[in-house]
Amino acid sequence: MQERAHKDAAGAILFDATVSPQVDHDWFAPDYWRGRDALRMQSGGRGGVAIISSPAGECVLRHYHRGGLVARLMGDRYLWTGADRSRGFAEFRLLGTIARLGLPGPSIVAARYCRHGLFYTADLITRFIEDAPTLAECLAAGRLDGELAEEVGALVARFHRAGIWHADLNAHNVLVTTGQLYLIDFDRGQLRPPARAWQLANLRRLRRSLLKLGAAAQGEAVFEQNIWQPLLYRYGRTLDA
């Protein structure tokens, strides 16, 4: 990756020059792509995401939105504490680290922030991963079995072994393709020294997500035996490899 930055009165853009030699503000405007019949919307996440047909290929354009009660007050605004700490720039650089480590995450294209006095808004563009249902969709379709659970365990362990902490590890943020699983949405993620405490907390979050989505429909004991224990077994083997 060749990181390049462009700053103007509206804000700043960080991009990978190996993907595109130049990225401007139009890239982050859904109406710009809509006017070129180069945009389609995909549900999921806070406010969903836009899939754009850009000069760099099909990409995901995501505008950062707050969640929970604070969203009523702040909407999509964040308190400005510096460019490097802006949501888009932080995720851009973490994804760059993930790529350098050879881990299966989204390929980064560009990130942007726009200043609004004491606040800012942010956007991120990553490569679109085709034919990749989420783990939640696989569960709903009856495709989550012990074998897939083991693959999920190995995926999570690879990130944990490298010290990558995911702030929202859940079944919606695991993509399943033929022969490859991906972990996505690293907003607020961090590179940390590997430690059992945060690794176990990440796993518990994933477990709660699966249970909330109905993975224990046949009973929690069946879920434990057929899904969770295979996941933990492969997780442990991969973490210690």
Short mmCIF file of the C-alpha atoms (twelve columns), coordinates in Angstrom:
data_MODEL
# 
_entry.id   MODEL 
# 
loop_
_atom_site.group_PDB 
_atom_site.id 
_atom_site.type_symbol 
_atom_site.label_atom_id 
_atom_site.label_alt_id 
_atom_site.label_comp_id 
_atom_site.label_asym_id 
_atom_site.label_seq_id 
_atom_site.Cartn_x 
_atom_site.Cartn_y 
_atom_site.Cartn_z 
_atom_site.pdbx_PDB_model_num 
ATOM 1   C CA . MET A 1   0.000   0.000   0.000   1 
ATOM 2   C CA . GLN A 2   1.167   3.539   -0.803  1 
ATOM 3   C CA . GLU A 3   -0.564  5.881   1.613   1 
ATOM 4   C CA . ARG A 4   -1.303  9.323   0.222   1 
ATOM 5   C CA . ALA A 5   -3.177  12.249  1.788   1 
ATOM 6   C CA . HIS A 6   -5.011  15.231  0.346   1 
ATOM 7   C CA . LYS A 7   -6.205  18.092  2.548   1 
ATOM 8   C CA . ASP A 8   -8.388  21.072  1.683   1 
ATOM 9   C CA . ALA A 9   -10.851 23.462  3.305   1 
ATOM 10  C CA . ALA A 10  -13.528 20.740  3.567   1 
ATOM 11  C CA . GLY A 11  -11.372 18.192  5.338   1 
ATOM 12  C CA . ALA A 12  -8.884  15.511  4.322   1 
ATOM 13  C CA . ILE A 13  -8.743  12.282  2.330   1 
ATOM 14  C CA . LEU A 14  -6.391  9.367   2.931   1 
ATOM 15  C CA . PHE A 15  -6.075  6.855   0.100   1 
ATOM 16  C CA . ASP A 16  -4.017  3.989   -1.296  1 
ATOM 17  C CA . ALA A 17  -2.288  5.264   -4.424  1 
ATOM 18  C CA . THR A 18  -1.744  1.707   -5.687  1 
ATOM 19  C CA . VAL A 19  -5.534  1.385   -6.014  1 
ATOM 20  C CA . SER A 20  -6.200  4.834   -7.490  1 
ATOM 21  C CA . PRO A 21  -3.723  7.647   -8.198  1 
ATOM 22  C CA . GLN A 22  -6.236  10.213  -6.968  1 
ATOM 23  C CA . VAL A 23  -9.410  10.208  -4.845  1 
ATOM 24  C CA . ASP A 24  -11.535 13.327  -4.400  1 
ATOM 25  C CA . HIS A 25  -14.633 14.226  -2.393  1 
ATOM 26  C CA . ASP A 26  -16.994 13.014  -5.136  1 
ATOM 27  C CA . TRP A 27  -15.986 9.458   -4.311  1 
ATOM 28  C CA . PHE A 28  -17.712 9.803   -0.928  1 
ATOM 29  C CA . ALA A 29  -20.969 11.281  -2.292  1 
ATOM 30  C CA . PRO A 30  -23.712 8.693   -2.968  1 
ATOM 31  C CA . ASP A 31  -25.494 11.138  -5.292  1 
ATOM 32  C CA . TYR A 32  -22.382 11.350  -7.470  1 
ATOM 33  C CA . TRP A 33  -22.467 7.586   -8.072  1 
ATOM 34  C CA . ARG A 34  -26.258 7.467   -8.275  1 
ATOM 35  C CA . GLY A 35  -26.164 9.962   -11.102 1 
ATOM 36  C CA . ARG A 36  -23.902 7.591   -13.004 1 
ATOM 37  C CA . ASP A 37  -26.022 4.513   -12.317 1 
ATOM 38  C CA . ALA A 38  -23.051 3.246   -10.324 1 
ATOM 39  C CA . LEU A 39  -24.617 2.811   -6.901  1 
ATOM 40  C CA . ARG A 40  -26.767 0.250   -5.173  1 
ATOM 41  C CA . MET A 41  -27.742 0.106   -1.522  1 
ATOM 42  C CA . GLN A 42  -27.171 -2.852  0.760   1 
ATOM 43  C CA . SER A 43  -28.967 -3.250  4.071   1 
ATOM 44  C CA . GLY A 44  -27.108 -3.903  7.295   1 
ATOM 45  C CA . GLY A 45  -25.211 -1.887  9.857   1 
ATOM 46  C CA . ARG A 46  -26.157 1.618   10.950  1 
ATOM 47  C CA . GLY A 47  -27.928 3.120   7.977   1 
ATOM 48  C CA . GLY A 48  -26.701 0.453   5.587   1 
ATOM 49  C CA . VAL A 49  -23.891 0.776   3.065   1 
ATOM 50  C CA . ALA A 50  -23.608 1.808   -0.560  1 
ATOM 51  C CA . ILE A 51  -21.946 -0.397  -3.177  1 
ATOM 52  C CA . ILE A 52  -20.307 1.790   -5.814  1 
ATOM 53  C CA . SER A 53  -18.852 0.907   -9.211  1 
ATOM 54  C CA . SER A 54  -15.731 3.047   -9.011  1 
ATOM 55  C CA . PRO A 55  -12.608 3.310   -11.204 1 
ATOM 56  C CA . ALA A 56  -11.030 0.971   -8.624  1 
ATOM 57  C CA . GLY A 57  -13.770 -1.627  -9.131  1 
ATOM 58  C CA . GLU A 58  -16.779 -2.414  -6.957  1 
ATOM 59  C CA . CYS A 59  -16.344 -0.873  -3.530  1 
ATOM 60  C CA . VAL A 60  -18.248 -0.398  -0.290  1 
ATOM 61  C CA . LEU A 61  -18.868 3.219   0.715   1 
ATOM 62  C CA . ARG A 62  -19.678 3.512   4.392   1 
ATOM 63  C CA . HIS A 63  -20.660 6.672   6.231   1 
ATOM 64  C CA . TYR A 64  -19.965 6.505   9.964   1 
ATOM 65  C CA . HIS A 65  -23.086 6.694   12.115  1 
ATOM 66  C CA . ARG A 66  -23.423 6.683   15.865  1 
ATOM 67  C CA . GLY A 67  -25.538 4.059   17.579  1 
ATOM 68  C CA . GLY A 68  -27.629 3.939   20.720  1 
ATOM 69  C CA . LEU A 69  -29.046 6.906   22.595  1 
ATOM 70  C CA . VAL A 70  -26.161 9.220   21.725  1 
ATOM 71  C CA . ALA A 71  -27.243 9.030   18.073  1 
ATOM 72  C CA . ARG A 72  -30.291 11.134  18.930  1 
ATOM 73  C CA . LEU A 73  -28.044 13.975  20.046  1 
ATOM 74  C CA . MET A 74  -25.008 13.622  17.809  1 
ATOM 75  C CA . GLY A 75  -26.308 11.867  14.701  1 
ATOM 76  C CA . ASP A 76  -23.307 11.230  12.495  1 
ATOM 77  C CA . ARG A 77  -21.046 13.811  14.207  1 
ATOM 78  C CA . TYR A 78  -17.982 13.017  16.294  1 
ATOM 79  C CA . LEU A 79  -15.905 15.255  18.566  1 
ATOM 80  C CA . TRP A 80  -12.753 16.400  16.811  1 
ATOM 81  C CA . THR A 81  -9.585  15.204  18.585  1 
ATOM 82  C CA . GLY A 82  -7.180  15.177  15.647  1 
ATOM 83  C CA . ALA A 83  -6.887  13.674  12.177  1 
ATOM 84  C CA . ASP A 84  -5.110  10.499  13.234  1 
ATOM 85  C CA . ARG A 85  -7.846  9.747   15.779  1 
ATOM 86  C CA . SER A 86  -10.732 10.307  13.358  1 
ATOM 87  C CA . ARG A 87  -12.790 7.152   12.819  1 
ATOM 88  C CA . GLY A 88  -12.038 6.755   9.122   1 
ATOM 89  C CA . PHE A 89  -8.299  7.406   9.336   1 
ATOM 90  C CA . ALA A 90  -7.909  5.064   12.315  1 
ATOM 91  C CA . GLU A 91  -9.751  2.239   10.556  1 
ATOM 92  C CA . PHE A 92  -7.859  2.902   7.309   1 
ATOM 93  C CA . ARG A 93  -4.529  2.402   9.051   1 
ATOM 94  C CA . LEU A 94  -5.670  -0.617  11.029  1 
ATOM 95  C CA . LEU A 95  -6.855  -2.252  7.799   1 
ATOM 96  C CA . GLY A 96  -3.457  -1.463  6.307   1 
ATOM 97  C CA . THR A 97  -1.828  -3.320  9.204   1 
ATOM 98  C CA . ILE A 98  -4.233  -6.238  8.750   1 
ATOM 99  C CA . ALA A 99  -3.287  -6.445  5.068   1 
ATOM 100 C CA . ARG A 100 0.448   -6.375  5.859   1 
ATOM 101 C CA . LEU A 101 -0.071  -9.224  8.333   1 
ATOM 102 C CA . GLY A 102 -1.765  -11.277 5.616   1 
ATOM 103 C CA . LEU A 103 -5.062  -11.491 7.495   1 
ATOM 104 C CA . PRO A 104 -8.393  -11.730 5.631   1 
ATOM 105 C CA . GLY A 105 -9.968  -8.313  6.112   1 
ATOM 106 C CA . PRO A 106 -11.411 -5.735  3.703   1 
ATOM 107 C CA . SER A 107 -8.951  -4.195  1.238   1 
ATOM 108 C CA . ILE A 108 -8.715  -0.492  1.920   1 
ATOM 109 C CA . VAL A 109 -9.260  2.179   -0.752  1 
ATOM 110 C CA . ALA A 110 -9.784  5.538   0.968   1 
ATOM 111 C CA . ALA A 111 -10.995 7.357   4.077   1 
ATOM 112 C CA . ARG A 112 -12.204 10.903  4.649   1 
ATOM 113 C CA . TYR A 113 -13.141 13.318  7.385   1 
ATOM 114 C CA . CYS A 114 -14.963 16.651  7.033   1 
ATOM 115 C CA . ARG A 115 -14.555 19.245  9.792   1 
ATOM 116 C CA . HIS A 116 -17.575 21.050  11.232  1 
ATOM 117 C CA . GLY A 117 -16.170 23.285  13.963  1 
ATOM 118 C CA . LEU A 118 -15.610 21.158  17.058  1 
ATOM 119 C CA . PHE A 119 -17.009 18.107  15.272  1 
ATOM 120 C CA . TYR A 120 -16.413 16.038  12.155  1 
ATOM 121 C CA . THR A 121 -18.103 13.436  9.969   1 
ATOM 122 C CA . ALA A 122 -16.297 10.493  8.405   1 
ATOM 123 C CA . ASP A 123 -16.483 7.989   5.552   1 
ATOM 124 C CA . LEU A 124 -14.596 4.882   4.456   1 
ATOM 125 C CA . ILE A 125 -14.249 3.066   1.122   1 
ATOM 126 C CA . THR A 126 -13.144 -0.568  0.940   1 
ATOM 127 C CA . ARG A 127 -13.166 -3.180  -1.796  1 
ATOM 128 C CA . PHE A 128 -16.416 -5.113  -2.110  1 
ATOM 129 C CA . ILE A 129 -16.130 -8.828  -1.297  1 
ATOM 130 C CA . GLU A 130 -18.381 -10.664 -3.752  1 
ATOM 131 C CA . ASP A 131 -20.557 -13.707 -3.075  1 
ATOM 132 C CA . ALA A 132 -19.971 -13.432 0.656   1 
ATOM 133 C CA . PRO A 133 -23.005 -13.964 2.906   1 
ATOM 134 C CA . THR A 134 -22.553 -13.099 6.549   1 
ATOM 135 C CA . LEU A 135 -22.323 -15.743 9.228   1 
ATOM 136 C CA . ALA A 136 -25.721 -14.483 10.427  1 
ATOM 137 C CA . GLU A 137 -27.195 -15.220 6.991   1 
ATOM 138 C CA . CYS A 138 -25.584 -18.669 6.978   1 
ATOM 139 C CA . LEU A 139 -27.166 -19.338 10.372  1 
ATOM 140 C CA . ALA A 140 -30.595 -18.224 9.114   1 
ATOM 141 C CA . ALA A 141 -30.213 -20.522 6.090   1 
ATOM 142 C CA . GLY A 142 -29.316 -23.521 8.267   1 
ATOM 143 C CA . ARG A 143 -25.720 -23.607 7.037   1 
ATOM 144 C CA . LEU A 144 -23.976 -23.130 10.379  1 
ATOM 145 C CA . ASP A 145 -22.623 -26.528 11.398  1 
ATOM 146 C CA . GLY A 146 -19.605 -27.798 13.290  1 
ATOM 147 C CA . GLU A 147 -17.322 -27.545 10.277  1 
ATOM 148 C CA . LEU A 148 -18.169 -23.907 9.613   1 
ATOM 149 C CA . ALA A 149 -17.945 -23.179 13.347  1 
ATOM 150 C CA . GLU A 150 -14.385 -24.525 13.330  1 
ATOM 151 C CA . GLU A 151 -13.495 -22.236 10.431  1 
ATOM 152 C CA . VAL A 152 -14.880 -19.269 12.371  1 
ATOM 153 C CA . GLY A 153 -12.809 -20.254 15.385  1 
ATOM 154 C CA . ALA A 154 -9.655  -20.413 13.275  1 
ATOM 155 C CA . LEU A 155 -10.446 -17.023 11.702  1 
ATOM 156 C CA . VAL A 156 -10.877 -15.274 15.045  1 
ATOM 157 C CA . ALA A 157 -7.736  -16.921 16.454  1 
ATOM 158 C CA . ARG A 158 -5.596  -15.648 13.578  1 
ATOM 159 C CA . PHE A 159 -6.607  -12.068 14.352  1 
ATOM 160 C CA . HIS A 160 -6.214  -12.546 18.099  1 
ATOM 161 C CA . ARG A 161 -2.773  -14.097 17.714  1 
ATOM 162 C CA . ALA A 162 -1.709  -10.985 15.763  1 
ATOM 163 C CA . GLY A 163 -3.127  -8.701  18.477  1 
ATOM 164 C CA . ILE A 164 -6.084  -7.405  16.450  1 
ATOM 165 C CA . TRP A 165 -8.989  -6.504  18.740  1 
ATOM 166 C CA . HIS A 166 -12.384 -6.214  17.052  1 
ATOM 167 C CA . ALA A 167 -14.708 -3.793  18.833  1 
ATOM 168 C CA . ASP A 168 -17.911 -5.513  17.659  1 
ATOM 169 C CA . LEU A 169 -17.221 -9.185  16.950  1 
ATOM 170 C CA . ASN A 170 -20.587 -10.591 15.921  1 
ATOM 171 C CA . ALA A 171 -22.119 -12.870 13.300  1 
ATOM 172 C CA . HIS A 172 -22.870 -9.937  10.977  1 
ATOM 173 C CA . ASN A 173 -19.174 -9.071  10.716  1 
ATOM 174 C CA . VAL A 174 -17.975 -12.484 9.534   1 
ATOM 175 C CA . LEU A 175 -18.231 -13.069 5.772   1 
ATOM 176 C CA . VAL A 176 -18.264 -16.596 4.358   1 
ATOM 177 C CA . THR A 177 -16.967 -17.270 0.847   1 
ATOM 178 C CA . THR A 178 -15.912 -20.507 -0.801  1 
ATOM 179 C CA . GLY A 179 -12.626 -21.477 0.783   1 
ATOM 180 C CA . GLN A 180 -12.180 -18.221 2.733   1 
ATOM 181 C CA . LEU A 181 -13.723 -16.362 5.662   1 
ATOM 182 C CA . TYR A 182 -13.306 -12.628 6.248   1 
ATOM 183 C CA . LEU A 183 -13.647 -10.380 9.265   1 
ATOM 184 C CA . ILE A 184 -15.053 -6.911  8.468   1 
ATOM 185 C CA . ASP A 185 -16.006 -3.596  10.130  1 
ATOM 186 C CA . PHE A 186 -12.983 -2.616  12.201  1 
ATOM 187 C CA . ASP A 187 -14.417 0.709   13.382  1 
ATOM 188 C CA . ARG A 188 -12.848 1.388   16.825  1 
ATOM 189 C CA . GLY A 189 -10.689 -1.737  16.449  1 
ATOM 190 C CA . GLN A 190 -7.168  -1.695  17.838  1 
ATOM 191 C CA . LEU A 191 -3.780  -3.369  17.626  1 
ATOM 192 C CA . ARG A 192 -3.108  -4.627  21.165  1 
ATOM 193 C CA . PRO A 193 -0.625  -6.899  22.912  1 
ATOM 194 C CA . PRO A 194 -2.269  -10.355 22.882  1 
ATOM 195 C CA . ALA A 195 -3.955  -10.960 26.232  1 
ATOM 196 C CA . ARG A 196 -6.388  -13.611 27.393  1 
ATOM 197 C CA . ALA A 197 -8.809  -11.113 28.981  1 
ATOM 198 C CA . TRP A 198 -9.738  -9.189  25.817  1 
ATOM 199 C CA . GLN A 199 -9.576  -12.308 23.659  1 
ATOM 200 C CA . LEU A 200 -12.130 -14.095 25.858  1 
ATOM 201 C CA . ALA A 201 -14.314 -10.975 25.962  1 
ATOM 202 C CA . ASN A 202 -14.309 -10.958 22.134  1 
ATOM 203 C CA . LEU A 203 -15.379 -14.608 22.072  1 
ATOM 204 C CA . ARG A 204 -18.165 -13.998 24.570  1 
ATOM 205 C CA . ARG A 205 -19.472 -11.191 22.375  1 
ATOM 206 C CA . LEU A 206 -19.538 -13.519 19.380  1 
ATOM 207 C CA . ARG A 207 -21.337 -16.190 21.428  1 
ATOM 208 C CA . ARG A 208 -24.014 -13.704 22.560  1 
ATOM 209 C CA . SER A 209 -24.535 -12.680 18.942  1 
ATOM 210 C CA . LEU A 210 -25.053 -16.273 17.799  1 
ATOM 211 C CA . LEU A 211 -27.475 -17.007 20.613  1 
ATOM 212 C CA . LYS A 212 -29.411 -13.798 19.946  1 
ATOM 213 C CA . LEU A 213 -29.788 -14.841 16.308  1 
ATOM 214 C CA . GLY A 214 -31.252 -18.216 17.258  1 
ATOM 215 C CA . ALA A 215 -28.258 -20.560 17.102  1 
ATOM 216 C CA . ALA A 216 -29.621 -22.397 20.152  1 
ATOM 217 C CA . ALA A 217 -33.056 -23.058 18.648  1 
ATOM 218 C CA . GLN A 218 -32.643 -26.758 19.426  1 
ATOM 219 C CA . GLY A 219 -31.462 -26.027 22.935  1 
ATOM 220 C CA . GLU A 220 -28.334 -24.507 24.400  1 
ATOM 221 C CA . ALA A 221 -26.831 -27.924 25.117  1 
ATOM 222 C CA . VAL A 222 -27.053 -28.828 21.405  1 
ATOM 223 C CA . PHE A 223 -25.548 -25.465 20.467  1 
ATOM 224 C CA . GLU A 224 -22.727 -25.994 22.949  1 
ATOM 225 C CA . GLN A 225 -21.881 -29.448 21.629  1 
ATOM 226 C CA . ASN A 226 -22.383 -28.941 17.890  1 
ATOM 227 C CA . ILE A 227 -21.334 -25.315 17.387  1 
ATOM 228 C CA . TRP A 228 -19.559 -23.646 20.260  1 
ATOM 229 C CA . GLN A 229 -17.197 -26.426 21.357  1 
ATOM 230 C CA . PRO A 230 -15.965 -27.057 17.765  1 
ATOM 231 C CA . LEU A 231 -15.425 -23.303 17.410  1 
ATOM 232 C CA . LEU A 232 -13.433 -23.126 20.652  1 
ATOM 233 C CA . TYR A 233 -11.440 -26.260 19.801  1 
ATOM 234 C CA . ARG A 234 -10.228 -24.861 16.489  1 
ATOM 235 C CA . TYR A 235 -9.717  -21.426 18.045  1 
ATOM 236 C CA . GLY A 236 -7.392  -22.869 20.668  1 
ATOM 237 C CA . ARG A 237 -5.463  -25.014 18.198  1 
ATOM 238 C CA . THR A 238 -4.928  -22.051 15.855  1 
ATOM 239 C CA . LEU A 239 -4.062  -19.599 18.621  1 
ATOM 240 C CA . ASP A 240 -1.349  -21.903 19.955  1 
ATOM 241 C CA . ALA A 241 -0.011  -22.974 16.558  1 
# 
